[in-house]
Amino acid sequence: MALKKKAVTGMKDILPEEMAIRQRILSAIRRVYGRFGFTEIETPIVEHLENLLSKQGGDNEKLIFKVEKRGEKLKEAIEKGDFEALSDAGLRYDLTLPLSRFYAENQAKLPSPFKALQIGPVFRADRPQKGRFREFWQCDIDIFGDSSFLSEIDLLLAMGTLLQEIGFGEQYPFYIVVNDREILKAMQRYAGFPEGDFEQISIILDKEDKIGRDGVKEELAGLGYSEEQISRYTELLDQVSGKKEDLLSLGEKLKDVLEEGVCQNLYKIMDLVEISGKGKIPLRFDPSLVRGMGYYTGPIFEVRSTLFSGSIGGGGRYDKMVGKFTGIDTPAVGFSIGFERIITILMEGEASEVRAEKKAILLEKDLQEEELKKALLDAMDRRAKGEVVLLSQMNKNKKFQKEQLSKEGYSEFIEYFSKA
């Protein structure tokens, strides 16, 4: 039986053209985030199953690839018919949970605040579609140990700077949407929704970009909420245009159901990012932004682009997660770039990069040793200057060979022939 050539569903092979873009973006990520003081760490792709199932990851907990036990432990579980015991580990579905475990284990060896950069693959047994894979890469920056809004400002500036440096801006428009989970909860209190229904209502609200405002109203009505509750809720949404000033007016309306300073805090974050980012990092306030993860406790944000349906990055504050490991809550906030979605946009738009000029040195078959030495020295001298140089034997059909190399970006050809 012939072996299968295609990659496993939801995963993909990466061709040289895309690999070059991926490496360029990864280099930019490390360079830009390094300038902001983030230091790189790494965690295993396999995580304890009880950690992955700790009700921190929202719907992603339904998409875990479980790792089956081996040997006697597996045999014992099968004999007992205990299918829950077949696995005690799984592939990580994001980088935040493993990073929190890493920090809980190693915080005595780390500075405070600790600014972490983590890059690596994550896995979700998801339904594959455009920009959505079962194996994909995430690039996260997180700050532990700082409860001030300086951390949110730093993350937003770092993300905005990175997007600009990899080509986003005029050619690839983007904007960052911000909200706060406390504002979400306060709006629901204001509308008269039961406190225990926060997650249920938020899930419906999170679908507004797909089903529209009318769809949100219909779903809420279908769950038995009154017309008055729904109207009070949607009227608040209707009064927001996206400007930071909306936070102040909304804060006034919610003052009886929202902790003092929450709206002012988010207003300051937006204001200071706009000023220090010199207006090049577009921010919008959106009180319907939810973010699906259950671990967020404060400000949340999401990167969007008109070139892609759905987010291309996101994050927020999660001050309770480290405490799940240590028993002591630790301030934490992070931002993750949707690496595969960024690559999808750049691949489709032929990424705006300054490509190094590529040269090909073609060698006639059976080239004399003296000429071969010259060609090798020529290639190495050019490479030492930073040029991209391919060394290849000359084909019989040289015209076709050059046409193929030109498609790969080679624009200059140097030929070496045997001396008569």
C-alpha positions in Angstrom: 0.0 0.0 0.0 1.4 3.4 -1.0 2.2 5.9 1.8 0.1 9.1 2.0 1.7 12.1 0.5 -0.6 14.8 2.0 0.0 16.2 5.4 -2.4 15.3 8.2 -5.7 17.2 8.0 -5.4 20.7 9.6 -1.6 20.7 9.3 0.5 21.7 6.4 3.9 21.5 4.7 5.6 24.8 4.3 7.2 25.7 1.0 10.4 27.8 0.6 8.6 31.0 -0.4 6.4 30.9 2.8 9.3 29.8 4.9 11.3 32.8 3.9 8.4 35.1 5.0 8.0 33.2 8.3 11.6 33.5 9.1 11.6 37.2 8.3 8.6 37.8 10.6 10.1 35.7 13.4 13.3 37.7 13.2 11.3 40.9 13.4 9.4 39.6 16.4 12.6 38.8 18.3 14.2 42.1 17.2 11.2 44.4 18.1 10.2 42.7 21.3 13.8 42.6 22.4 13.9 46.4 22.1 11.0 46.5 24.6 12.9 44.4 27.1 11.2 41.0 26.6 13.4 37.9 27.0 12.7 34.6 25.3 11.8 31.4 27.2 10.4 28.1 26.1 7.9 25.5 27.5 7.2 21.9 26.4 4.4 21.3 23.9 3.0 18.6 26.2 1.2 19.8 29.3 -0.4 18.1 32.3 -4.0 17.2 31.4 -5.4 18.5 34.6 -3.9 21.9 33.8 -5.3 21.9 30.3 -8.8 21.0 31.8 -8.8 23.6 34.6 -11.6 25.7 33.0 -9.2 28.4 32.0 -9.2 27.9 28.2 -12.9 28.3 27.3 -14.0 26.3 24.3 -10.4 25.3 23.6 -10.6 22.7 26.3 -13.0 20.8 24.0 -10.3 20.7 21.3 -7.4 19.1 23.2 -5.2 16.5 21.6 -4.7 14.0 24.4 -1.5 12.0 24.7 -2.2 8.4 25.4 -0.4 6.6 28.2 2.1 3.9 27.4 3.0 0.4 28.7 1.5 -1.0 31.8 -0.4 2.2 32.8 -2.3 2.1 29.4 -2.9 -1.7 29.7 -4.3 -1.2 33.2 -6.7 1.6 32.2 -8.0 -0.5 29.2 -8.5 -3.6 31.4 -10.5 -1.5 33.9 -12.5 0.2 31.1 -11.4 3.5 32.7 -11.2 5.7 29.5 -10.6 8.8 31.5 -7.4 7.3 32.7 -6.1 6.6 29.2 -4.3 10.0 29.2 -2.6 12.2 31.7 -1.2 14.7 29.3 -2.1 16.7 26.2 -0.7 19.0 23.6 -1.0 22.6 24.7 -3.8 24.7 23.0 -2.1 28.0 23.7 1.1 29.4 25.3 -0.5 31.3 28.2 -1.3 28.4 30.5 2.1 26.7 30.1 3.8 30.1 30.6 1.8 30.6 33.9 3.0 27.2 35.1 6.5 28.1 34.1 6.4 31.3 36.0 4.8 29.6 39.1 7.7 27.1 39.1 10.6 29.4 38.3 9.6 32.9 39.7 12.3 32.8 42.3 14.9 32.7 39.5 13.3 35.5 37.5 13.3 39.3 37.8 10.2 41.2 38.8 8.5 42.3 36.8 9.3 39.6 34.4 8.8 40.3 30.6 8.6 37.0 28.7 8.6 36.3 25.0 7.5 32.8 23.9 7.3 31.5 20.4 6.1 28.0 19.4 3.5 25.7 18.0 0.2 25.0 19.7 -2.5 22.4 18.8 -6.2 22.4 18.7 -8.5 19.6 17.3 -10.4 22.3 15.4 -12.3 22.4 12.2 -9.7 23.5 9.6 -10.5 26.6 7.4 -8.8 29.6 6.0 -6.2 30.9 8.5 -7.2 28.2 11.0 -5.2 25.1 11.5 -4.8 22.2 14.0 -1.2 22.9 14.4 -0.2 26.6 14.3 2.4 28.9 15.8 1.8 31.6 18.4 4.1 34.4 19.5 3.3 35.8 23.0 4.6 38.6 25.1 3.6 38.6 28.7 4.4 40.7 31.8 4.3 39.2 35.3 4.4 41.1 38.6 3.1 44.6 37.5 -0.5 45.5 38.4 -0.2 49.0 36.9 -1.6 50.0 33.5 2.0 50.6 32.3 2.1 46.9 31.4 -1.0 47.2 29.1 0.6 50.4 27.5 3.9 48.6 26.9 2.2 45.6 25.3 0.0 47.7 23.0 3.0 49.8 22.0 5.1 46.7 21.3 2.4 45.0 19.3 1.7 48.2 17.3 5.4 48.7 16.6 5.9 45.1 15.4 2.9 45.3 13.0 4.3 48.5 11.5 7.7 47.0 11.1 6.4 43.8 9.3 4.4 45.9 6.8 1.1 46.7 8.4 -0.2 50.2 8.3 -1.1 51.8 5.0 -0.6 48.7 2.9 -2.1 46.3 5.4 -4.6 48.3 7.5 -5.0 47.2 11.2 -6.5 48.5 14.4 -6.6 47.3 18.0 -9.9 47.0 19.8 -9.9 47.4 23.6 -12.4 46.7 26.4 -12.4 45.6 30.0 -14.1 42.4 31.4 -15.3 44.5 34.3 -17.1 46.8 31.9 -18.8 43.8 30.3 -20.1 42.6 33.7 -21.2 46.1 34.7 -23.2 46.5 31.5 -25.0 43.3 32.2 -25.8 44.3 35.7 -27.1 47.7 34.4 -29.4 45.8 32.0 -30.7 43.6 34.8 -29.3 40.3 33.7 -28.6 37.7 36.4 -25.0 37.7 37.7 -24.7 34.0 37.1 -25.4 34.4 33.4 -22.3 36.5 32.5 -20.5 33.8 30.5 -23.7 32.8 28.6 -24.6 36.3 27.6 -20.9 37.1 26.7 -20.8 34.1 24.4 -23.8 35.5 22.5 -22.3 39.0 22.4 -19.0 37.6 21.1 -20.9 36.4 18.0 -22.1 39.9 17.0 -19.6 40.3 14.2 -21.1 37.1 12.6 -24.8 37.4 13.5 -25.2 41.2 13.8 -27.0 43.2 16.5 -30.4 41.8 15.5 -29.0 38.3 15.8 -27.8 39.1 19.3 -31.2 40.4 20.3 -32.9 37.2 18.9 -30.6 34.8 20.8 -31.0 36.7 24.1 -34.8 36.7 23.6 -34.6 33.0 22.8 -33.1 32.4 26.2 -36.0 34.0 28.0 -34.6 37.5 28.8 -37.1 40.3 28.7 -37.4 42.9 26.1 -36.6 45.6 28.7 -33.3 43.8 29.7 -32.3 43.4 26.1 -33.1 47.0 25.2 -31.2 48.5 28.2 -28.2 46.4 27.2 -28.2 47.2 23.4 -28.9 50.9 24.1 -25.6 51.1 25.9 -23.9 49.5 22.9 -25.6 51.9 20.5 -24.2 54.9 22.4 -20.5 53.9 21.7 -18.8 55.0 18.5 -15.3 53.6 19.3 -13.6 56.7 20.6 -11.9 56.8 24.0 -14.2 59.6 25.1 -17.0 57.1 25.1 -15.4 55.4 28.1 -16.0 58.5 30.2 -19.7 58.8 29.3 -20.2 55.1 29.7 -18.5 55.2 33.1 -20.9 57.9 34.2 -23.9 55.7 33.2 -22.4 52.6 34.9 -21.2 54.3 38.1 -23.7 52.5 40.3 -22.7 49.0 39.0 -19.0 49.4 38.2 -16.0 49.8 40.4 -14.7 53.3 40.4 -11.8 54.0 38.0 -12.2 51.1 35.6 -13.3 53.3 32.6 -10.9 56.0 33.5 -8.1 53.4 33.6 -8.9 52.2 30.1 -9.2 55.8 28.9 -5.7 56.6 30.2 -4.3 53.5 28.5 -5.8 54.5 25.1 -4.7 58.1 25.5 -1.1 57.4 26.4 -0.7 54.8 23.7 -2.1 57.2 21.1 0.3 59.9 22.3 3.5 57.8 22.7 2.7 55.9 19.5 2.4 59.2 17.7 -1.0 58.3 16.3 0.3 55.3 14.3 -1.3 52.7 16.5 -5.0 53.0 15.9 -7.2 52.0 18.9 -10.9 51.6 19.2 -13.1 51.1 22.3 -15.6 48.3 21.8 -17.8 47.3 24.8 -18.9 44.2 22.9 -15.4 42.7 22.8 -15.4 39.6 25.0 -12.3 37.3 24.2 -13.3 33.7 24.7 -10.8 32.6 27.3 -12.1 32.3 30.9 -9.0 33.5 32.5 -9.2 37.2 31.7 -9.8 39.5 34.7 -9.4 43.1 33.4 -8.5 45.0 30.2 -8.7 42.9 27.0 -7.6 43.7 23.4 -7.8 42.3 19.9 -6.0 43.1 16.7 -8.2 43.3 13.6 -7.6 44.0 9.9 -9.9 44.7 7.0 -8.0 42.0 5.1 -9.1 39.2 7.4 -12.4 38.2 9.0 -11.7 37.6 12.7 -8.8 38.7 14.9 -5.1 38.5 14.0 -4.0 38.9 17.6 -5.3 39.4 21.1 -4.7 39.3 24.8 -5.5 40.9 28.1 -4.9 40.8 31.9 -5.2 37.5 33.7 -4.3 38.2 37.4 -5.8 34.9 38.8 -4.0 32.3 36.7 -0.7 32.0 38.4 -2.6 31.7 41.7 -4.2 28.5 40.5 -0.7 27.0 40.7 0.7 28.8 43.8 -2.3 29.9 45.8 -1.1 33.5 45.6 -2.5 35.7 42.8 0.1 37.4 40.6 -0.5 40.3 38.3 -0.1 39.2 34.7 -1.0 40.5 31.3 -0.2 39.2 27.8 -0.6 39.7 24.0 -0.5 37.0 21.4 0.0 37.6 17.7 -2.0 35.4 15.3 1.2 34.3 13.5 -0.5 32.0 10.9 -3.1 34.7 10.1 -0.4 37.3 9.7 1.4 35.0 7.3 -1.8 34.3 5.4 -2.3 38.1 4.8 1.3 38.6 3.8 1.3 35.7 1.4 -1.8 36.8 -0.3 -0.6 40.4 -0.5 3.0 39.5 -1.5 4.5 40.9 1.7 6.0 44.3 1.5 9.6 43.3 2.1 12.9 44.6 0.7 14.2 41.4 -0.9 17.9 40.8 -1.0 19.1 40.6 -4.6 19.6 36.9 -5.4 22.4 35.8 -7.8 23.0 32.4 -9.3 26.5 31.1 -10.3 26.1 28.4 -13.0 28.9 26.0 -13.5 29.5 24.1 -16.8 29.5 20.4 -16.4 33.0 18.9 -15.9 34.4 22.3 -15.0 38.2 22.3 -14.7 39.4 22.4 -11.1 41.1 25.8 -11.5 37.8 27.4 -12.7 35.8 25.6 -10.0 38.1 27.1 -7.4 37.5 30.6 -8.9 33.7 30.0 -8.8 33.7 28.8 -5.2 35.9 31.8 -4.1 33.6 34.2 -6.0 30.5 32.7 -4.3 32.0 32.9 -0.8 33.2 36.5 -1.4 29.7 37.6 -2.4 28.1 35.7 0.5 30.5 37.4 2.9 29.1 40.7 1.6 25.6 39.6 2.5 24.5 38.6 -1.0 22.3 35.6 -1.6 24.2 33.3 -3.9 23.1 30.0 -5.4 25.8 27.7 -6.7 24.4 25.2 -9.3 25.5 23.1 -12.2 24.5 24.4 -15.6 21.8 22.4 -17.3 21.7 21.5 -21.0 18.6 23.7 -21.4 20.1 26.8 -19.8 17.3 29.0 -20.9 14.6 27.0 -19.1 16.9 26.8 -16.0 17.2 30.6 -15.9 13.5 31.0 -16.3 12.9 28.7 -13.3 15.5 30.5 -11.2 14.0 33.8 -12.1 10.6 32.6 -10.7 12.5 32.0 -7.5 13.7 35.5 -7.4 17.2 35.2 -9.0 17.9 38.3 -11.1 21.6 37.9 -12.0 23.5 35.0 -13.5 27.2 34.5 -13.4 28.5 31.6 -15.7 31.7 29.7 -15.5 32.9 27.6 -18.4 35.9 25.2 -19.0 38.8 26.7 -20.8 39.4 25.3 -24.2 
